[in-house]
Amino acid sequence: MLEDKLFEDFKQAMKNKDRLRSSILSFLRSKLKNVAIDKRKEKLEDAEVFDVLRKEAKRHEESIEQFKKGARADLVEKETKELEIIKTYLPASLSEQEIKQAVDNVLKAHPGATMKEMGVIMKEVMRELSGKGADGSQISAVVRQALNTQS
């Protein structure tokens, strides 16, 4: 499981005295533990771990943008390094074509769907693509485009 891999990598980073890697992995383990407590679980499923990692990656990306606007190159560099560590545990992002295929599959089950049903379509597409490295905003754009061309 991914959670176990994070723990093993954390131990290795501590042995190697890699402060940055051990720090970010410790932080991630803490986040995962908090989510597990909230969900009243001993261990999280890999899909749940991916969700936490994606949220942290997105938070780092937003921080990088803010630090760039504030001309804080030192913090941009730190956040970028941390983001790279987080990304090593995330699955490769799906291509737009793969997302379109999943959206098409869901739309086949809902012929004549309109923008009013976007929430239902999004929920089914997200369920189908969960844990596969798909970004919600990218999926939303593809669903919106498909619904607009369908109507």
Backbone as JSON, one array per atom type, in Angstrom:
{
  "sequence": "MLEDKLFEDFKQAMKNKDRLRSSILSFLRSKLKNVAIDKRKEKLEDAEVFDVLRKEAKRHEESIEQFKKGARADLVEKETKELEIIKTYLPASLSEQEIKQAVDNVLKAHPGATMKEMGVIMKEVMRELSGKGADGSQISAVVRQALNTQS",
  "N": [[0.84, -1.19, 0.0], [0.32, 2.3, -0.52], [0.54, 4.03, 1.64], [2.2, 2.6, 3.36], [4.52, 2.58, 1.83], [5.18, 5.3, 1.86], [5.86, 5.52, 4.56], [8.1, 3.8, 4.72], [9.84, 5.13, 2.96], [10.1, 7.49, 4.39], [11.47, 6.62, 6.67], [13.86, 5.86, 5.43], [14.72, 8.33, 4.43], [15.22, 9.63, 6.82], [17.36, 8.1, 7.77], [19.22, 8.73, 5.82], [19.63, 11.33, 6.39], [18.26, 13.32, 5.03], [16.89, 16.16, 5.16], [14.84, 17.79, 3.98], [13.25, 15.95, 2.48], [12.54, 14.11, 4.52], [11.13, 15.81, 6.18], [8.89, 16.67, 4.6], [7.71, 14.2, 4.08], [7.1, 13.38, 6.66], [5.21, 15.31, 7.31], [3.23, 14.64, 5.41], [2.58, 12.06, 6.28], [1.45, 12.69, 8.72], [-0.79, 14.16, 7.88], [-2.17, 12.1, 6.56], [-2.67, 10.4, 8.69], [-4.41, 11.99, 10.21], [-6.6, 12.15, 8.45], [-7.31, 9.46, 8.38], [-8.1, 9.12, 11.04], [-10.3, 10.85, 11.09], [-11.97, 9.46, 9.37], [-12.34, 7.23, 10.8], [-10.7, 4.94, 10.51], [-8.18, 2.41, 10.42], [-6.18, 2.15, 8.5], [-5.72, 3.88, 5.41], [-7.24, 3.55, 2.17], [-5.59, 3.2, -1.02], [-6.68, 4.99, -2.93], [-7.76, 6.96, -1.29], [-5.45, 7.93, -0.13], [-4.22, 8.97, -2.39], [-6.0, 11.07, -2.88], [-5.49, 12.78, -0.7], [-2.8, 13.36, -1.22], [-3.05, 14.64, -3.7], [-4.49, 16.93, -2.97], [-2.61, 18.18, -1.33], [-0.59, 18.62, -3.2], [-1.89, 20.39, -4.89], [-2.25, 22.51, -3.11], [0.41, 23.25, -2.72], [1.05, 24.08, -5.32], [-0.6, 26.33, -5.54], [0.53, 27.89, -3.55], [3.05, 28.33, -4.63], [2.41, 29.95, -6.81], [1.44, 32.23, -5.43], [3.74, 32.98, -4.02], [5.39, 33.62, -6.13], [4.11, 35.89, -7.13], [4.58, 37.52, -4.98], [7.26, 37.88, -5.16], [9.07, 36.11, -3.89], [11.5, 34.31, -4.18], [13.01, 32.45, -2.76], [11.13, 31.02, -1.22], [9.55, 30.04, -3.27], [11.3, 28.25, -4.46], [11.65, 26.39, -2.36], [9.0, 25.4, -2.0], [8.61, 24.32, -4.53], [10.47, 22.24, -4.6], [9.38, 20.62, -2.57], [6.93, 20.03, -3.75], [7.75, 18.48, -5.92], [8.62, 16.19, -4.59], [6.21, 15.27, -3.52], [4.82, 14.74, -5.9], [6.13, 12.48, -6.82], [4.82, 10.37, -5.7], [2.33, 10.39, -6.74], [0.04, 9.15, -9.24], [0.67, 9.12, -12.78], [-0.65, 11.86, -14.61], [-3.8, 11.72, -16.25], [-4.33, 11.75, -19.77], [-5.92, 14.22, -21.87], [-7.42, 12.96, -23.79], [-7.95, 10.44, -22.64], [-9.57, 11.21, -20.53], [-11.7, 12.31, -21.97], [-12.66, 9.96, -23.13], [-13.65, 8.57, -20.88], [-15.65, 10.36, -20.1], [-17.3, 10.23, -22.35], [-18.14, 7.56, -22.14], [-19.72, 7.69, -19.82], [-21.64, 9.52, -20.68], [-22.96, 8.03, -22.59], [-24.6, 6.44, -21.1], [-26.37, 8.3, -20.29], [-28.18, 9.53, -22.36], [-28.9, 12.5, -24.15], [-28.31, 14.28, -22.11], [-28.09, 17.36, -20.36], [-26.72, 20.62, -19.5], [-27.86, 21.02, -17.04], [-27.73, 18.62, -15.79], [-25.12, 18.32, -15.15], [-23.85, 17.98, -12.67], [-24.57, 15.35, -11.91], [-23.38, 13.89, -13.97], [-20.69, 14.63, -13.61], [-20.21, 13.51, -11.08], [-20.37, 10.74, -11.61], [-18.31, 10.45, -13.52], [-16.1, 11.25, -12.0], [-16.12, 9.22, -10.08], [-15.5, 7.06, -11.71], [-12.93, 7.75, -12.54], [-11.48, 7.99, -10.23], [-8.54, 7.92, -8.29], [-6.87, 7.67, -10.44], [-5.32, 9.73, -11.27], [-6.54, 12.03, -12.29], [-7.37, 15.42, -12.74], [-9.73, 17.42, -11.1], [-10.64, 19.93, -12.11], [-9.86, 19.79, -14.74], [-11.36, 17.61, -15.62], [-13.91, 18.69, -15.26], [-13.9, 20.73, -17.19], [-13.8, 19.2, -19.55], [-16.2, 17.74, -19.35], [-18.04, 19.85, -19.38], [-17.57, 20.89, -21.95], [-18.29, 18.66, -23.51], [-21.01, 18.4, -22.87], [-22.01, 20.82, -23.82], [-21.55, 20.57, -26.61], [-23.15, 18.46, -27.11], [-25.77, 19.33, -26.75]],
  "CA": [[0.0, 0.0, 0.0], [1.05, 3.55, -0.68], [0.82, 4.58, 2.97], [3.37, 1.88, 3.85], [5.66, 3.05, 1.04], [5.54, 6.61, 2.41], [6.54, 5.29, 5.83], [9.43, 3.24, 4.45], [10.65, 6.22, 2.38], [10.36, 8.42, 5.48], [12.56, 6.03, 7.46], [15.09, 5.94, 4.63], [15.14, 9.74, 4.4], [15.79, 9.92, 8.14], [18.68, 7.46, 7.82], [20.09, 9.46, 4.91], [19.68, 12.71, 6.89], [17.67, 14.18, 4.01], [15.97, 16.96, 5.96], [13.67, 18.22, 3.22], [12.42, 14.78, 2.17], [11.96, 13.57, 5.76], [10.17, 16.79, 6.66], [7.65, 16.63, 3.82], [7.09, 12.89, 4.28], [6.53, 13.41, 8.0], [4.0, 16.12, 7.19], [2.23, 13.86, 4.68], [2.13, 10.97, 7.17], [0.57, 13.32, 9.7], [-2.06, 14.44, 7.18], [-2.84, 10.82, 6.32], [-3.15, 9.91, 9.98], [-5.58, 12.8, 10.55], [-7.71, 11.72, 7.59], [-7.7, 8.13, 8.86], [-8.84, 9.32, 12.29], [-11.59, 11.43, 10.71], [-12.78, 8.42, 8.72], [-12.39, 6.12, 11.74], [-10.05, 3.79, 9.88], [-6.81, 2.14, 10.84], [-5.35, 2.49, 7.33], [-6.46, 4.42, 4.27], [-7.1, 2.91, 0.87], [-4.7, 3.97, -1.89], [-7.42, 6.09, -3.54], [-7.87, 8.02, -0.29], [-4.1, 8.5, 0.0], [-4.03, 9.81, -3.58], [-6.78, 12.29, -2.69], [-4.74, 13.65, 0.22], [-1.59, 13.82, -1.93], [-3.47, 15.61, -4.72], [-4.84, 18.19, -2.28], [-1.36, 18.82, -0.91], [0.09, 19.09, -4.41], [-2.61, 21.59, -5.34], [-1.93, 23.57, -2.15], [1.77, 23.7, -3.03], [1.01, 24.83, -6.58], [-1.18, 27.64, -5.24], [1.53, 28.63, -2.77], [4.1, 28.75, -5.56], [1.87, 31.11, -7.55], [1.4, 33.38, -4.53], [5.1, 33.4, -3.72], [5.91, 34.27, -7.35], [3.53, 37.23, -7.15], [5.22, 38.28, -3.91], [8.7, 37.93, -5.46], [9.78, 35.36, -2.85], [12.16, 33.22, -4.9], [13.45, 31.42, -1.81], [9.98, 30.18, -0.88], [9.15, 29.36, -4.51], [12.23, 27.12, -4.62], [11.33, 25.4, -1.32], [7.7, 24.78, -2.33], [8.79, 23.53, -5.76], [11.14, 20.99, -4.22], [8.42, 19.81, -1.84], [5.94, 19.57, -4.73], [8.36, 17.39, -6.68], [8.61, 15.0, -3.74], [4.81, 14.79, -3.48], [4.45, 14.21, -7.22], [6.7, 11.14, -7.05], [3.88, 9.38, -5.17], [1.07, 10.48, -7.47], [0.06, 8.49, -10.54], [0.8, 10.05, -13.91], [-1.92, 12.47, -14.96], [-4.45, 11.2, -17.45], [-4.35, 12.66, -20.91], [-7.26, 14.74, -22.15], [-8.12, 11.93, -24.57], [-8.43, 9.42, -21.71], [-10.68, 11.82, -19.81], [-12.82, 12.38, -22.92], [-13.19, 8.6, -23.27], [-14.44, 8.28, -19.68], [-16.84, 11.2, -20.18], [-18.16, 9.64, -23.39], [-18.74, 6.35, -21.58], [-20.78, 8.09, -18.89], [-22.7, 10.17, -21.44], [-23.72, 6.99, -23.29], [-25.61, 5.99, -20.14], [-27.28, 9.43, -20.09], [-28.39, 10.21, -23.64], [-29.66, 13.75, -24.07], [-27.97, 15.02, -20.89], [-27.88, 18.8, -20.56], [-25.9, 21.26, -18.47], [-28.56, 20.89, -15.75], [-27.33, 17.34, -15.2], [-23.65, 18.28, -15.07], [-23.46, 17.44, -11.37], [-24.72, 13.9, -11.95], [-22.35, 13.4, -14.89], [-19.39, 14.83, -12.94], [-20.1, 12.54, -9.99], [-20.09, 9.43, -12.2], [-16.98, 10.49, -14.14], [-15.12, 11.3, -10.91], [-16.08, 7.89, -9.49], [-14.8, 6.19, -12.66], [-11.53, 8.13, -12.66], [-10.84, 8.19, -8.93], [-7.29, 7.21, -8.09], [-6.15, 7.49, -11.7], [-4.52, 10.91, -11.58], [-7.29, 13.03, -13.06], [-7.61, 16.67, -12.04], [-11.15, 17.76, -11.13], [-10.92, 21.07, -12.98], [-9.69, 19.32, -16.11], [-12.53, 16.79, -15.89], [-15.03, 19.61, -15.36], [-13.83, 21.4, -18.5], [-14.14, 18.22, -20.59], [-17.63, 17.46, -19.22], [-18.76, 21.05, -19.84], [-17.43, 20.94, -23.4], [-19.09, 17.56, -24.08], [-22.44, 18.72, -22.71], [-22.32, 21.94, -24.73], [-21.59, 20.11, -27.97], [-24.23, 17.48, -27.2], [-27.09, 19.97, -26.79]],
  "C": [[0.88, 1.25, 0.0], [1.43, 4.16, 0.68], [2.07, 3.91, 3.57], [4.65, 2.33, 3.13], [6.13, 4.41, 1.56], [6.31, 6.44, 3.72], [7.95, 4.76, 5.63], [10.36, 4.32, 3.88], [11.01, 7.26, 3.45], [11.53, 7.9, 6.33], [13.89, 6.12, 6.72], [15.62, 7.37, 4.57], [15.76, 10.14, 5.74], [17.2, 9.32, 8.26], [19.69, 8.22, 6.97], [20.29, 10.92, 5.32], [19.25, 13.72, 5.82], [16.55, 14.98, 4.69], [14.69, 17.34, 5.2], [12.72, 17.06, 2.97], [11.77, 14.23, 3.45], [10.91, 14.53, 6.32], [8.84, 16.7, 5.92], [6.95, 15.28, 3.99], [6.47, 12.78, 5.67], [5.22, 14.19, 7.99], [2.89, 15.33, 6.5], [1.69, 12.72, 5.54], [1.17, 11.51, 8.21], [-0.8, 13.62, 9.1], [-2.86, 13.16, 6.98], [-3.42, 10.26, 7.62], [-4.4, 10.67, 10.41], [-6.8, 12.4, 9.74], [-8.22, 10.36, 8.05], [-8.51, 8.23, 10.15], [-10.23, 9.87, 11.99], [-12.53, 10.38, 10.13], [-12.92, 7.18, 9.6], [-11.87, 4.82, 11.12], [-8.65, 3.64, 10.45], [-5.84, 2.55, 9.73], [-6.25, 2.98, 6.21], [-6.24, 3.57, 3.03], [-6.19, 3.79, 0.01], [-5.41, 5.15, -2.53], [-7.56, 7.27, -2.57], [-6.52, 8.7, -0.08], [-3.83, 9.42, -1.18], [-4.8, 11.12, -3.44], [-6.04, 13.28, -1.8], [-3.51, 14.22, -0.49], [-1.94, 14.86, -2.99], [-3.8, 16.96, -4.1], [-3.58, 18.93, -1.85], [-0.58, 19.35, -2.11], [-0.57, 20.37, -4.91], [-2.31, 22.77, -4.41], [-0.54, 24.12, -2.41], [1.8, 24.51, -4.32], [0.45, 26.23, -6.36], [-0.19, 28.51, -4.46], [2.63, 29.15, -3.68], [3.65, 29.97, -6.34], [1.88, 32.36, -6.68], [2.8, 33.9, -4.22], [5.75, 34.07, -4.94], [5.39, 35.7, -7.43], [4.19, 38.13, -6.11], [6.73, 38.38, -4.06], [9.52, 37.28, -4.35], [10.4, 34.12, -3.47], [12.6, 32.1, -3.98], [12.31, 30.46, -1.46], [9.44, 29.43, -2.1], [10.0, 28.11, -4.69], [11.9, 26.01, -3.62], [10.03, 24.66, -1.66], [7.81, 23.9, -3.56], [9.46, 22.21, -5.45], [10.19, 20.06, -3.47], [7.36, 19.22, -2.79], [6.49, 18.4, -5.55], [8.37, 16.09, -5.89], [7.2, 14.42, -3.7], [4.42, 14.13, -4.79], [5.03, 12.83, -7.49], [5.75, 10.04, -6.57], [2.53, 9.41, -5.89], [1.16, 9.73, -8.79], [0.2, 9.55, -11.64], [-0.59, 10.59, -14.26], [-2.48, 11.84, -16.23], [-4.4, 12.23, -18.56], [-5.79, 13.14, -21.12], [-8.07, 13.72, -22.92], [-8.7, 10.85, -23.66], [-9.62, 9.94, -20.9], [-11.91, 11.9, -20.71], [-13.48, 11.01, -23.09], [-14.09, 8.25, -22.08], [-15.73, 9.09, -19.69], [-17.82, 10.64, -21.21], [-18.85, 8.39, -22.88], [-19.9, 6.68, -20.64], [-21.94, 8.71, -19.65], [-23.53, 9.17, -22.24], [-24.85, 6.47, -22.39], [-26.66, 7.07, -19.87], [-27.51, 10.16, -21.41], [-29.26, 11.46, -23.45], [-29.4, 14.55, -22.82], [-27.69, 16.48, -21.24], [-27.0, 19.34, -19.43], [-26.55, 21.15, -17.08], [-28.14, 19.6, -15.03], [-25.81, 17.21, -15.05], [-23.18, 17.67, -13.75], [-23.5, 15.92, -11.33], [-23.62, 13.29, -12.82], [-20.98, 13.49, -14.23], [-19.18, 13.77, -11.86], [-19.73, 11.16, -10.53], [-18.7, 9.38, -12.83], [-15.91, 10.47, -13.05], [-15.0, 9.93, -10.25], [-15.29, 6.94, -10.39], [-13.3, 6.47, -12.69], [-10.81, 8.29, -11.33], [-9.6, 7.32, -8.8], [-6.47, 7.03, -9.35], [-5.39, 8.74, -12.13], [-5.22, 11.95, -12.42], [-7.57, 14.24, -12.19], [-9.08, 17.05, -12.2], [-11.48, 18.91, -12.06], [-10.79, 20.68, -14.45], [-10.9, 18.47, -16.52], [-13.75, 17.68, -16.1], [-15.06, 20.3, -16.72], [-14.24, 20.46, -19.62], [-15.63, 17.91, -20.55], [-18.44, 18.64, -19.75], [-18.73, 21.14, -21.37], [-18.31, 19.86, -24.06], [-20.58, 17.85, -23.99], [-22.87, 19.86, -23.63], [-22.41, 21.48, -26.18], [-22.73, 19.11, -28.2], [-25.59, 18.14, -27.34], [-27.3, 20.84, -27.99]]
}
